[in-house]
Amino acid sequence: MPLSRRPRLLPCLLALVLAASCTPLPDFAAFPEGADAPPPALLPIDQLLAGTDAPAVAEAQGQGLSARAARLRARAALMRGPVHDPETRARLAAAVRAGRA
């Protein structure tokens, strides 16, 4: 850290600590959940999904996701070929053999 910034760092940190110490603590007694509250119920995923319209949402999103996956596969197929054409690869290989690359 440059020396010109160090003198400004301490007052900034001090101001931050002072501002944080002025904040009152929240009233924890006002929260309804306490140490004696029962833990949340753990349910099987089938029961949770039974109360939602997940299949309808899944079908609507499934078609869009399938189309997107097809587009991504097509892009990936285009990228599978060689990066350089044969002439450029031969030139690069000759330069590596000659020690210029």
C-alpha positions in Angstrom: 0.0 0.0 0.0 1.5 3.4 -0.9 2.5 5.6 2.0 0.2 8.4 0.8 -2.9 6.3 1.5 -2.0 5.1 5.0 -2.7 8.3 6.9 -6.2 8.3 5.5 -6.9 4.7 6.3 -6.9 5.0 10.1 -9.5 7.8 10.3 -11.7 5.9 7.9 -11.6 2.7 9.9 -12.1 4.7 13.2 -15.2 6.4 11.7 -16.6 3.0 10.6 -16.1 1.5 14.0 -17.7 4.5 15.7 -20.7 4.4 13.4 -21.2 0.7 14.0 -21.0 1.1 17.7 -23.8 3.7 17.7 -26.3 1.3 16.2 -28.8 -0.1 18.8 -29.1 -3.8 19.1 -32.4 -5.3 17.8 -35.1 -6.4 20.3 -34.7 -10.2 20.1 -37.7 -10.7 22.4 -39.9 -9.3 19.7 -39.2 -12.2 17.3 -41.9 -15.0 17.6 -39.4 -17.8 17.2 -37.5 -18.6 20.3 -35.3 -21.3 21.7 -38.5 -23.3 22.6 -40.0 -23.1 19.1 -40.5 -26.5 17.4 -38.2 -27.2 14.5 -39.7 -27.0 11.0 -41.2 -30.2 9.6 -39.2 -32.1 7.1 -41.5 -33.6 4.4 -40.7 -35.9 1.4 -40.4 -34.0 -1.8 -43.4 -35.8 -3.3 -45.7 -34.3 -0.6 -44.2 -30.8 -1.2 -44.7 -31.0 -5.0 -48.2 -32.4 -4.6 -49.4 -29.0 -3.4 -48.0 -27.0 -6.3 -48.6 -26.7 -10.0 -45.0 -27.9 -10.8 -45.9 -30.2 -13.7 -47.6 -27.4 -15.6 -44.6 -25.1 -15.0 -42.2 -27.9 -15.9 -43.9 -28.6 -19.2 -43.9 -24.9 -20.2 -40.3 -24.5 -19.2 -39.3 -27.9 -20.6 -40.0 -26.9 -24.2 -38.0 -23.7 -23.9 -35.1 -25.6 -22.2 -35.2 -28.3 -25.0 -34.9 -25.6 -27.7 -32.1 -23.9 -25.8 -30.2 -27.2 -25.4 -30.5 -27.9 -29.1 -29.1 -24.5 -29.9 -26.2 -25.0 -27.5 -25.5 -28.4 -29.0 -25.4 -26.9 -32.4 -22.9 -24.2 -31.3 -20.8 -26.9 -29.6 -20.7 -28.9 -32.8 -19.4 -25.8 -34.7 -16.6 -25.4 -32.1 -15.3 -29.0 -32.4 -13.3 -28.5 -35.5 -9.7 -27.4 -35.7 -8.9 -23.9 -34.7 -6.5 -23.2 -37.5 -6.7 -24.0 -41.1 -4.1 -26.6 -42.4 -1.8 -23.9 -43.9 -1.6 -21.9 -40.6 -0.9 -25.1 -38.7 1.9 -26.1 -41.0 3.4 -22.6 -40.7 3.2 -22.7 -36.9 4.7 -26.2 -36.8 7.6 -25.1 -39.0 8.2 -22.1 -36.8 8.3 -24.3 -33.7 10.7 -26.7 -35.4 12.9 -23.8 -36.3 12.8 -22.4 -32.8 11.1 -19.1 -33.7 8.0 -19.8 -31.6 
